[in-house]
Amino acid sequence: MTRIAPISLEHATDATRPLLEGVQKKIGFLPNLFKVLARSPVALTTYLQASATLAKTTLNATEKEAVYLATSQVNGCDYCLAAHTFFAGKVGLSAQDILSARHGELNAIAALARQITESRGHLSAEQIAAARAAGIDDGKIIEVVALVATQTLTNYLNNLALTEIDFPAIDA
């Protein structure tokens, strides 16, 4: 049972309704995460602005999904694992790729995201050197940190709220 009730589009405030309508138009439905975020117009706005800005990183779609999956796995967010398994499939990741990304094994970006999340940013010099040796420059390292931070926001909110999963079920 959800601990923070989602707000339906019909009951959204004048501030959040257009934002929720935009999400619904982009995704094709209105995920429960956004209905929960709408309880705080500032949190919803912040998340949507950060997501729109981070969509412009130098990382490609599969690398971003690898970050989201690795971070959500470490943070134990079943909602985000279901959502990003769905989105990762849409950008071409196979079921095995998705599982590898969740465990930080798909590529150097997934490994870095997992290490950042597990250590809360306290990476060793060797871990940073390994990321750089794999071709991840400092700009990309920072972008991965930003994606991990944004994903952690939704992971923590869904874990706290027990957001009802409205994406296809997965074996979390």
N, CA and C atoms as a LAMMPS dump frame, in Angstrom:
ITEM: TIMESTEP
0
ITEM: NUMBER OF ATOMS
516
ITEM: BOX BOUNDS ff ff ff
-5.0000000000000000e+02 5.0000000000000000e+02
-5.0000000000000000e+02 5.0000000000000000e+02
-5.0000000000000000e+02 5.0000000000000000e+02
ITEM: ATOMS id mol type element x y z
1 1 1 N 0.837 -1.185 0
2 1 2 C 0 0 0
3 1 3 C 0.88 1.248 0
4 2 1 N 0.511 2.186 -0.82
5 2 2 C 1.261 3.422 -0.958
6 2 3 C 1.207 4.248 0.322
7 3 1 N 2.355 4.816 0.692
8 3 2 C 2.405 5.672 1.89
9 3 3 C 2.157 7.131 1.568
10 4 1 N 2.411 7.527 0.327
11 4 2 C 2.094 8.879 -0.124
12 4 3 C 1.194 8.713 -1.341
13 5 1 N -0.038 9.142 -1.196
14 5 2 C -1.024 8.935 -2.258
15 5 3 C -0.695 9.791 -3.476
16 6 1 N -0.76 9.191 -4.645
17 6 2 C -0.554 9.964 -5.866
18 6 3 C -1.724 10.911 -6.112
19 7 1 N -1.456 11.961 -6.863
20 7 2 C -2.495 12.919 -7.239
21 7 3 C -2.872 12.642 -8.688
22 8 1 N -4.158 12.473 -8.937
23 8 2 C -4.593 12.256 -10.313
24 8 3 C -4.496 13.561 -11.09
25 9 1 N -4.454 13.447 -12.385
26 9 2 C -4.384 14.619 -13.25
27 9 3 C -5.566 15.552 -12.992
28 10 1 N -6.719 14.965 -12.744
29 10 2 C -7.932 15.752 -12.5
30 10 3 C -7.847 16.563 -11.204
31 11 1 N -7.065 16.088 -10.244
32 11 2 C -6.946 16.774 -8.954
33 11 3 C -5.64 17.548 -8.811
34 12 1 N -4.881 17.634 -9.878
35 12 2 C -3.62 18.369 -9.844
36 12 3 C -3.884 19.862 -9.727
37 13 1 N -2.938 20.567 -9.169
38 13 2 C -3.059 22.016 -9.033
39 13 3 C -2.797 22.674 -10.385
40 14 1 N -3.101 23.949 -10.461
41 14 2 C -2.829 24.691 -11.689
42 14 3 C -1.333 24.709 -11.989
43 15 1 N -0.511 24.622 -10.95
44 15 2 C 0.941 24.626 -11.139
45 15 3 C 1.448 23.288 -11.677
46 16 1 N 0.845 22.192 -11.237
47 16 2 C 1.357 20.88 -11.628
48 16 3 C 0.645 20.257 -12.829
49 17 1 N -0.584 20.647 -13.082
50 17 2 C -1.343 20.02 -14.175
51 17 3 C -0.611 20.095 -15.518
52 18 1 N -0.11 21.269 -15.941
53 18 2 C 0.571 21.295 -17.24
54 18 3 C 1.843 20.436 -17.266
55 19 1 N 2.515 20.343 -16.132
56 19 2 C 3.716 19.515 -16.059
57 19 3 C 3.349 18.04 -16.216
58 20 1 N 2.306 17.632 -15.514
59 20 2 C 1.858 16.242 -15.605
60 20 3 C 1.337 15.916 -17.005
61 21 1 N 0.642 16.858 -17.613
62 21 2 C 0.158 16.652 -18.985
63 21 3 C 1.335 16.482 -19.944
64 22 1 N 2.396 17.231 -19.723
65 22 2 C 3.592 17.102 -20.553
66 22 3 C 4.236 15.732 -20.426
67 23 1 N 4.3 15.231 -19.19
68 23 2 C 4.849 13.885 -18.961
69 23 3 C 3.972 12.848 -19.659
70 24 1 N 2.66 12.978 -19.489
71 24 2 C 1.73 12.028 -20.102
72 24 3 C 1.88 12.033 -21.624
73 25 1 N 2.025 13.203 -22.21
74 25 2 C 2.178 13.293 -23.664
75 25 3 C 3.487 12.655 -24.108
76 26 1 N 4.558 12.883 -23.359
77 26 2 C 5.878 12.365 -23.738
78 26 3 C 5.957 10.845 -23.597
79 27 1 N 5.442 10.309 -22.488
80 27 2 C 5.58 8.877 -22.199
81 27 3 C 4.422 8.06 -22.76
82 28 1 N 3.262 8.679 -22.887
83 28 2 C 2.089 7.961 -23.382
84 28 3 C 1.115 7.597 -22.276
85 29 1 N 1.54 7.73 -21.043
86 29 2 C 0.672 7.58 -19.872
87 29 3 C 1.328 8.355 -18.742
88 30 1 N 0.64 8.513 -17.64
89 30 2 C 1.173 9.282 -16.519
90 30 3 C 1.603 8.328 -15.408
91 31 1 N 2.915 8.037 -15.323
92 31 2 C 3.401 7.113 -14.299
93 31 3 C 3.135 7.62 -12.877
94 32 1 N 2.913 6.678 -11.989
95 32 2 C 2.624 7.009 -10.597
96 32 3 C 3.715 7.841 -9.931
97 33 1 N 4.967 7.642 -10.323
98 33 2 C 6.047 8.448 -9.759
99 33 3 C 5.732 9.931 -9.866
100 34 1 N 5.292 10.368 -11.028
101 34 2 C 5.026 11.787 -11.245
102 34 3 C 3.794 12.251 -10.477
103 35 1 N 2.828 11.359 -10.305
104 35 2 C 1.646 11.691 -9.511
105 35 3 C 2.019 11.864 -8.045
106 36 1 N 3.002 11.108 -7.577
107 36 2 C 3.484 11.269 -6.199
108 36 3 C 4.304 12.554 -6.1
109 37 1 N 5.214 12.752 -7.049
110 37 2 C 6.018 13.986 -7.057
111 37 3 C 5.143 15.23 -7.076
112 38 1 N 3.966 15.143 -7.69
113 38 2 C 3.068 16.298 -7.794
114 38 3 C 2.56 16.773 -6.438
115 39 1 N 2.714 15.968 -5.395
116 39 2 C 2.364 16.414 -4.037
117 39 3 C 3.21 17.622 -3.638
118 40 1 N 4.382 17.741 -4.261
119 40 2 C 5.261 18.886 -4.032
120 40 3 C 5.562 19.52 -5.383
121 41 1 N 4.864 20.603 -5.722
122 41 2 C 5.123 21.243 -7.016
123 41 3 C 6.599 21.593 -7.233
124 42 1 N 7.285 22.01 -6.186
125 42 2 C 8.697 22.372 -6.348
126 42 3 C 9.54 21.134 -6.632
127 43 1 N 9.244 20.013 -6.009
128 43 2 C 9.991 18.777 -6.27
129 43 3 C 9.724 18.277 -7.687
130 44 1 N 8.475 18.322 -8.105
131 44 2 C 8.134 17.9 -9.464
132 44 3 C 8.848 18.782 -10.486
133 45 1 N 8.777 20.079 -10.298
134 45 2 C 9.428 21.016 -11.211
135 45 3 C 10.935 20.799 -11.242
136 46 1 N 11.529 20.647 -10.075
137 46 2 C 12.974 20.427 -9.984
138 46 3 C 13.373 19.159 -10.721
139 47 1 N 12.645 18.081 -10.479
140 47 2 C 12.972 16.812 -11.127
141 47 3 C 12.831 16.917 -12.648
142 48 1 N 11.747 17.512 -13.115
143 48 2 C 11.532 17.617 -14.559
144 48 3 C 12.578 18.515 -15.219
145 49 1 N 12.935 19.608 -14.558
146 49 2 C 13.966 20.487 -15.116
147 49 3 C 15.316 19.777 -15.153
148 50 1 N 15.659 19.089 -14.072
149 50 2 C 16.932 18.359 -14.044
150 50 3 C 16.954 17.278 -15.115
151 51 1 N 15.859 16.555 -15.249
152 51 2 C 15.79 15.486 -16.255
153 51 3 C 15.928 16.046 -17.668
154 52 1 N 15.27 17.161 -17.938
155 52 2 C 15.355 17.768 -19.268
156 52 3 C 16.777 18.238 -19.558
157 53 1 N 17.424 18.807 -18.573
158 53 2 C 18.796 19.273 -18.755
159 53 3 C 19.739 18.091 -18.929
160 54 1 N 19.586 17.066 -18.106
161 54 2 C 20.472 15.901 -18.174
162 54 3 C 20.24 15.054 -19.43
163 55 1 N 19.125 15.256 -20.096
164 55 2 C 18.894 14.572 -21.371
165 55 3 C 19.914 15.022 -22.415
166 56 1 N 20.575 16.144 -22.149
167 56 2 C 21.542 16.718 -23.094
168 56 3 C 22.983 16.338 -22.776
169 57 1 N 23.194 15.379 -21.885
170 57 2 C 24.564 14.971 -21.563
171 57 3 C 25.225 14.359 -22.794
172 58 1 N 26.522 14.137 -22.682
173 58 2 C 27.259 13.5 -23.778
174 58 3 C 27.067 11.987 -23.787
175 59 1 N 26.404 11.447 -22.773
176 59 2 C 26.15 10.01 -22.721
177 59 3 C 25.008 9.663 -23.668
178 60 1 N 25.102 8.511 -24.3
179 60 2 C 24.015 8.097 -25.185
180 60 3 C 22.89 7.447 -24.358
181 61 1 N 21.806 7.134 -25.017
182 61 2 C 20.615 6.618 -24.327
183 61 3 C 20.892 5.319 -23.574
184 62 1 N 21.659 4.415 -24.161
185 62 2 C 21.926 3.147 -23.477
186 62 3 C 22.831 3.363 -22.264
187 63 1 N 23.767 4.307 -22.372
188 63 2 C 24.623 4.609 -21.213
189 63 3 C 23.807 5.226 -20.077
190 64 1 N 22.883 6.121 -20.418
191 64 2 C 22.024 6.716 -19.384
192 64 3 C 21.181 5.649 -18.707
193 65 1 N 20.596 4.764 -19.495
194 65 2 C 19.78 3.705 -18.896
195 65 3 C 20.636 2.792 -18.02
196 66 1 N 21.884 2.557 -18.421
197 66 2 C 22.788 1.756 -17.586
198 66 3 C 23.008 2.434 -16.238
199 67 1 N 23.161 3.758 -16.243
200 67 2 C 23.315 4.505 -14.984
201 67 3 C 22.064 4.348 -14.135
202 68 1 N 20.903 4.544 -14.739
203 68 2 C 19.645 4.457 -13.991
204 68 3 C 19.436 3.058 -13.405
205 69 1 N 19.757 2.041 -14.18
206 69 2 C 19.571 0.666 -13.713
207 69 3 C 20.547 0.311 -12.597
208 70 1 N 21.822 0.67 -12.766
209 70 2 C 22.819 0.358 -11.734
210 70 3 C 22.494 1.083 -10.435
211 71 1 N 22.123 2.347 -10.543
212 71 2 C 21.787 3.141 -9.356
213 71 3 C 20.559 2.577 -8.654
214 72 1 N 19.536 2.252 -9.419
215 72 2 C 18.292 1.726 -8.84
216 72 3 C 18.501 0.368 -8.192
217 73 1 N 19.381 -0.444 -8.78
218 73 2 C 19.695 -1.746 -8.185
219 73 3 C 20.337 -1.553 -6.813
220 74 1 N 21.351 -0.702 -6.743
221 74 2 C 22.038 -0.461 -5.467
222 74 3 C 21.07 0.114 -4.438
223 75 1 N 20.226 1.04 -4.879
224 75 2 C 19.293 1.691 -3.953
225 75 3 C 18.041 0.866 -3.672
226 76 1 N 17.916 -0.287 -4.299
227 76 2 C 16.796 -1.186 -4.02
228 76 3 C 15.442 -0.631 -4.409
229 77 1 N 15.369 0.092 -5.516
230 77 2 C 14.106 0.701 -5.94
231 77 3 C 13.438 -0.161 -7.01
232 78 1 N 12.472 -0.946 -6.585
233 78 2 C 11.757 -1.817 -7.518
234 78 3 C 10.983 -1.024 -8.568
235 79 1 N 10.443 0.134 -8.165
236 79 2 C 9.697 0.958 -9.125
237 79 3 C 10.613 1.39 -10.27
238 80 1 N 11.755 1.971 -9.932
239 80 2 C 12.67 2.461 -10.971
240 80 3 C 13.296 1.319 -11.758
241 81 1 N 13.516 0.183 -11.135
242 81 2 C 14.016 -0.97 -11.892
243 81 3 C 12.998 -1.384 -12.95
244 82 1 N 11.72 -1.4 -12.59
245 82 2 C 10.685 -1.746 -13.564
246 82 3 C 10.608 -0.693 -14.67
247 83 1 N 10.613 0.583 -14.282
248 83 2 C 10.511 1.659 -15.268
249 83 3 C 11.704 1.643 -16.227
250 84 1 N 12.902 1.533 -15.682
251 84 2 C 14.079 1.619 -16.542
252 84 3 C 14.381 0.317 -17.27
253 85 1 N 13.854 -0.794 -16.806
254 85 2 C 13.909 -2.018 -17.61
255 85 3 C 13.061 -1.802 -18.868
256 86 1 N 11.904 -1.197 -18.685
257 86 2 C 11.019 -0.872 -19.807
258 86 3 C 11.707 0.085 -20.781
259 87 1 N 12.247 1.195 -20.259
260 87 2 C 12.881 2.201 -21.118
261 87 3 C 14.172 1.675 -21.759
262 88 1 N 14.93 0.865 -21.021
263 88 2 C 16.166 0.298 -21.569
264 88 3 C 15.854 -0.624 -22.751
265 89 1 N 14.782 -1.378 -22.64
266 89 2 C 14.354 -2.218 -23.757
267 89 3 C 13.993 -1.378 -24.974
268 90 1 N 13.393 -0.226 -24.741
269 90 2 C 13.006 0.664 -25.842
270 90 3 C 14.219 1.238 -26.577
271 91 1 N 15.358 1.379 -25.858
272 91 2 C 16.551 1.921 -26.52
273 91 3 C 17.48 0.813 -27.022
274 92 1 N 17.017 -0.439 -26.938
275 92 2 C 17.751 -1.527 -27.563
276 92 3 C 18.546 -2.447 -26.664
277 93 1 N 18.474 -2.264 -25.359
278 93 2 C 19.19 -3.189 -24.478
279 93 3 C 18.423 -4.496 -24.364
280 94 1 N 19.141 -5.597 -24.448
281 94 2 C 18.533 -6.925 -24.302
282 94 3 C 18.294 -7.213 -22.827
283 95 1 N 17.576 -8.274 -22.55
284 95 2 C 17.331 -8.68 -21.161
285 95 3 C 18.651 -8.934 -20.436
286 96 1 N 19.607 -9.551 -21.115
287 96 2 C 20.921 -9.803 -20.506
288 96 3 C 21.683 -8.498 -20.282
289 97 1 N 21.602 -7.578 -21.241
290 97 2 C 22.241 -6.265 -21.071
291 97 3 C 21.676 -5.542 -19.862
292 98 1 N 20.368 -5.614 -19.701
293 98 2 C 19.695 -4.946 -18.586
294 98 3 C 20.173 -5.533 -17.262
295 99 1 N 20.228 -6.836 -17.193
296 99 2 C 20.72 -7.488 -15.973
297 99 3 C 22.18 -7.1 -15.71
298 100 1 N 22.993 -7.075 -16.741
299 100 2 C 24.396 -6.671 -16.59
300 100 3 C 24.496 -5.224 -16.12
301 101 1 N 23.675 -4.354 -16.681
302 101 2 C 23.689 -2.942 -16.269
303 101 3 C 23.311 -2.809 -14.794
304 102 1 N 22.309 -3.543 -14.367
305 102 2 C 21.881 -3.489 -12.97
306 102 3 C 23.022 -3.815 -12.02
307 103 1 N 23.896 -4.699 -12.437
308 103 2 C 25.002 -5.126 -11.576
309 103 3 C 26.308 -4.397 -11.89
310 104 1 N 26.218 -3.348 -12.725
311 104 2 C 27.388 -2.543 -13.035
312 104 3 C 28.385 -3.234 -13.932
313 105 1 N 27.925 -4.222 -14.688
314 105 2 C 28.825 -5.033 -15.502
315 105 3 C 28.656 -4.825 -17.002
316 106 1 N 27.699 -4.006 -17.422
317 106 2 C 27.45 -3.829 -18.859
318 106 3 C 28.602 -3.113 -19.543
319 107 1 N 29.086 -2.067 -18.911
320 107 2 C 30.155 -1.254 -19.486
321 107 3 C 30.777 -0.408 -18.37
322 108 1 N 31.761 0.389 -18.729
323 108 2 C 32.459 1.209 -17.731
324 108 3 C 31.539 2.255 -17.107
325 109 1 N 30.579 2.747 -17.86
326 109 2 C 29.62 3.731 -17.322
327 109 3 C 28.77 3.077 -16.235
328 110 1 N 28.257 1.887 -16.489
329 110 2 C 27.453 1.173 -15.488
330 110 3 C 28.287 0.872 -14.25
331 111 1 N 29.527 0.458 -14.461
332 111 2 C 30.414 0.172 -13.316
333 111 3 C 30.639 1.424 -12.493
334 112 1 N 30.89 2.535 -13.159
335 112 2 C 31.114 3.793 -12.453
336 112 3 C 29.872 4.208 -11.667
337 113 1 N 28.706 4.11 -12.283
338 113 2 C 27.46 4.473 -11.6
339 113 3 C 27.255 3.616 -10.35
340 114 1 N 27.505 2.332 -10.484
341 114 2 C 27.35 1.441 -9.333
342 114 3 C 28.335 1.817 -8.224
343 115 1 N 29.585 2.079 -8.591
344 115 2 C 30.595 2.447 -7.596
345 115 3 C 30.244 3.759 -6.904
346 116 1 N 29.79 4.734 -7.668
347 116 2 C 29.403 6.021 -7.085
348 116 3 C 28.261 5.828 -6.097
349 117 1 N 27.256 5.057 -6.49
350 117 2 C 26.088 4.853 -5.638
351 117 3 C 26.451 4.066 -4.387
352 118 1 N 27.189 2.986 -4.564
353 118 2 C 27.57 2.16 -3.407
354 118 3 C 28.425 2.934 -2.406
355 119 1 N 29.328 3.754 -2.925
356 119 2 C 30.275 4.451 -2.031
357 119 3 C 29.802 5.847 -1.636
358 120 1 N 28.637 6.236 -2.165
359 120 2 C 28.12 7.589 -1.946
360 120 3 C 29.143 8.633 -2.396
361 121 1 N 29.823 8.32 -3.495
362 121 2 C 30.755 9.241 -4.113
363 121 3 C 32.186 9.147 -3.642
364 122 1 N 32.446 8.264 -2.706
365 122 2 C 33.807 8.126 -2.165
366 122 3 C 34.595 7.089 -2.963
367 123 1 N 34.917 7.417 -4.212
368 123 2 C 35.674 6.493 -5.05
369 123 3 C 37.164 6.587 -4.738
370 124 1 N 37.833 5.49 -4.926
371 124 2 C 39.285 5.469 -4.741
372 124 3 C 39.953 6.058 -5.976
373 125 1 N 41.215 6.409 -5.828
374 125 2 C 41.992 6.895 -6.966
375 125 3 C 42.052 5.83 -8.055
376 126 1 N 42.1 4.56 -7.651
377 126 2 C 42.16 3.461 -8.618
378 126 3 C 40.852 3.355 -9.412
379 127 1 N 39.719 3.545 -8.752
380 127 2 C 38.44 3.478 -9.457
381 127 3 C 38.318 4.617 -10.474
382 128 1 N 38.731 5.807 -10.092
383 128 2 C 38.688 6.938 -11.023
384 128 3 C 39.658 6.709 -12.176
385 129 1 N 40.839 6.199 -11.878
386 129 2 C 41.822 5.9 -12.931
387 129 3 C 41.271 4.842 -13.889
388 130 1 N 40.586 3.847 -13.372
389 130 2 C 40.003 2.802 -14.221
390 130 3 C 38.925 3.389 -15.133
391 131 1 N 38.104 4.297 -14.598
392 131 2 C 37.079 4.946 -15.428
393 131 3 C 37.74 5.744 -16.548
394 132 1 N 38.765 6.49 -16.194
395 132 2 C 39.471 7.282 -17.215
396 132 3 C 40.138 6.38 -18.248
397 133 1 N 40.735 5.275 -17.792
398 133 2 C 41.382 4.336 -18.715
399 133 3 C 40.371 3.717 -19.672
400 134 1 N 39.116 3.626 -19.233
401 134 2 C 38.048 3.08 -20.073
402 134 3 C 37.472 4.139 -21.011
403 135 1 N 38.048 5.339 -20.984
404 135 2 C 37.602 6.383 -21.901
405 135 3 C 36.589 7.354 -21.336
406 136 1 N 36.357 7.299 -20.038
407 136 2 C 35.404 8.219 -19.417
408 136 3 C 36.186 9.448 -18.948
409 137 1 N 35.983 10.574 -19.631
410 137 2 C 36.7 11.785 -19.243
411 137 3 C 36.023 12.447 -18.045
412 138 1 N 36.65 13.492 -17.523
413 138 2 C 36.132 14.128 -16.316
414 138 3 C 34.727 14.69 -16.514
415 139 1 N 34.442 15.222 -17.696
416 139 2 C 33.103 15.727 -17.964
417 139 3 C 32.056 14.624 -17.856
418 140 1 N 32.358 13.451 -18.409
419 140 2 C 31.424 12.325 -18.328
420 140 3 C 31.314 11.8 -16.9
421 141 1 N 32.417 11.819 -16.173
422 141 2 C 32.348 11.401 -14.76
423 141 3 C 31.349 12.291 -14.022
424 142 1 N 31.429 13.583 -14.253
425 142 2 C 30.515 14.517 -13.593
426 142 3 C 29.081 14.282 -14.045
427 143 1 N 28.89 14.007 -15.332
428 143 2 C 27.543 13.718 -15.822
429 143 3 C 26.973 12.462 -15.179
430 144 1 N 27.802 11.438 -15
431 144 2 C 27.331 10.223 -14.326
432 144 3 C 26.927 10.556 -12.885
433 145 1 N 27.714 11.367 -12.196
434 145 2 C 27.354 11.777 -10.836
435 145 3 C 25.991 12.483 -10.841
436 146 1 N 25.781 13.379 -11.792
437 146 2 C 24.508 14.101 -11.872
438 146 3 C 23.337 13.155 -12.13
439 147 1 N 23.536 12.186 -13.023
440 147 2 C 22.473 11.211 -13.292
441 147 3 C 22.206 10.332 -12.078
442 148 1 N 23.263 9.919 -11.391
443 148 2 C 23.095 9.122 -10.163
444 148 3 C 22.311 9.93 -9.13
445 149 1 N 22.647 11.196 -8.975
446 149 2 C 21.973 12.033 -7.981
447 149 3 C 20.486 12.18 -8.285
448 150 1 N 20.162 12.428 -9.543
449 150 2 C 18.762 12.576 -9.924
450 150 3 C 18.013 11.261 -9.767
451 151 1 N 18.665 10.162 -10.149
452 151 2 C 18.031 8.856 -10.006
453 151 3 C 17.841 8.496 -8.542
454 152 1 N 18.793 8.872 -7.708
455 152 2 C 18.679 8.595 -6.279
456 152 3 C 17.472 9.317 -5.685
457 153 1 N 17.175 10.514 -6.158
458 153 2 C 15.975 11.226 -5.709
459 153 3 C 14.733 10.37 -5.928
460 154 1 N 14.566 9.851 -7.139
461 154 2 C 13.367 9.053 -7.405
462 154 3 C 13.422 7.711 -6.69
463 155 1 N 14.615 7.129 -6.578
464 155 2 C 14.746 5.865 -5.837
465 155 3 C 14.29 6.041 -4.399
466 156 1 N 14.806 7.057 -3.743
467 156 2 C 14.472 7.279 -2.334
468 156 3 C 12.987 7.617 -2.17
469 157 1 N 12.454 8.44 -3.061
470 157 2 C 11.033 8.791 -2.962
471 157 3 C 10.164 7.551 -3.132
472 158 1 N 10.46 6.741 -4.145
473 158 2 C 9.65 5.533 -4.364
474 158 3 C 9.79 4.542 -3.216
475 159 1 N 10.988 4.415 -2.67
476 159 2 C 11.18 3.512 -1.535
477 159 3 C 10.395 3.996 -0.319
478 160 1 N 10.432 5.296 -0.086
479 160 2 C 9.714 5.87 1.059
480 160 3 C 8.203 5.813 0.848
481 161 1 N 7.758 6.195 -0.337
482 161 2 C 6.324 6.286 -0.617
483 161 3 C 5.678 4.938 -0.909
484 162 1 N 6.488 3.935 -1.218
485 162 2 C 5.978 2.653 -1.705
486 162 3 C 5.067 2.874 -2.916
487 163 1 N 5.595 3.635 -3.864
488 163 2 C 4.861 3.968 -5.077
489 163 3 C 4.43 2.69 -5.788
490 164 1 N 3.152 2.632 -6.138
491 164 2 C 2.63 1.463 -6.843
492 164 3 C 3.256 1.383 -8.229
493 165 1 N 3.826 0.238 -8.547
494 165 2 C 4.516 0.038 -9.829
495 165 3 C 3.481 -0.094 -10.936
496 166 1 N 3.605 0.775 -11.933
497 166 2 C 2.673 0.772 -13.061
498 166 3 C 3.408 0.547 -14.395
499 167 1 N 4.561 -0.105 -14.315
500 167 2 C 5.324 -0.552 -15.475
501 167 3 C 5.278 -2.072 -15.482
502 168 1 N 5.598 -2.689 -16.618
503 168 2 C 5.595 -4.154 -16.642
504 168 3 C 6.452 -4.744 -15.512
505 169 1 N 5.952 -5.793 -14.909
506 169 2 C 6.643 -6.435 -13.782
507 169 3 C 7.967 -7.038 -14.235
508 170 1 N 8.931 -6.994 -13.344
509 170 2 C 10.236 -7.615 -13.584
510 170 3 C 10.593 -8.459 -12.37
511 171 1 N 11.613 -9.265 -12.527
512 171 2 C 12.15 -10.019 -11.395
513 171 3 C 13.21 -9.139 -10.74
514 172 1 N 12.79 -8.37 -9.748
515 172 2 C 13.716 -7.43 -9.092
516 172 3 C 14.624 -8.16 -8.129
